[in-house]
Amino acid sequence: KGKLSGPDIAYIYPDFKTALVGQFEDGIMISAQQCSVINVITEMESILAVTFSEPKGTIFKREVSGNDNITSMPNLKDPYETNTIQVRKSSVEGASEGIFTKCDIQKNTILAFYNGIKLPSNYEEPDSWDENAYKIFDPSNVPDGALDILEEHRSTAHYSASLAHKANHSFLPNSQFLVYDHPRWGIVPCIASTCHIEADQEIFVRYGYDLDWCPDWYEEAWHSG
């Protein structure tokens, strides 16, 4: 079933270059370090044998968030995101930060991951759109689960372990939300490209608010075309 155990197991990201190698138990990452795929050969006409660079750096571990904790290492960046995207001032008027491609991106490429605290089923939703701005569906708890980025984690100075929450809205997006089984976060939303995106371009998703119940800026953007 693919649930491997051992001290030298590798998780390879979708670029087939970036990897985490270390101790896994039944497919769950216990402790692993970043490395790169440096060679792949075919053995016995059907088995791919992968050679990795020497694992090094900070230890990554499985850290599925809870109702009051997002991660013990809020500024330990995802190695795949580090190669794919960067955060900087958005091109959108009135917005603060956005995420931009570091390299040319092909269609259907995973770009970023959306980790957050898991809201309890009995939480009381605030009235302010500002307070609700970072809530998103929780694919590990369907149909009613939700994730949130608390105010103290919205600055990259305080949280940069996952960065999909920095993507801005467009009614003509170049990316979309999907679901991803992440070695550190578990089942979370992710962002994937819907077209070819050149390097140094901002990544946009459609937020999907109901026009009858949405922030003022969203309705204004709709009417302005």
Buried (B, 14 or more C-beta within 10 A) or exposed (E): EEEEEEEEBBBBBBBEEBBBBBBBEEBBBBEBBBBBBEEEEEEEEEEEEBEBEEBEEEBBBBBBBEEEEBBEBBEBBBBBBBBBBBBEEBEBEEBEBBBBBBEEBEEEBBBBBBBBBBBEEEEEEEEEBEEEBBBBBBBBBEEEBBBBBBEEBBEBEEBBBBBBBBBBBBEEBBBBBEBBEBBBBBBBBBBBBBEEBEEEBBBBBBBEBEEEEBBEEBBEBEEEE
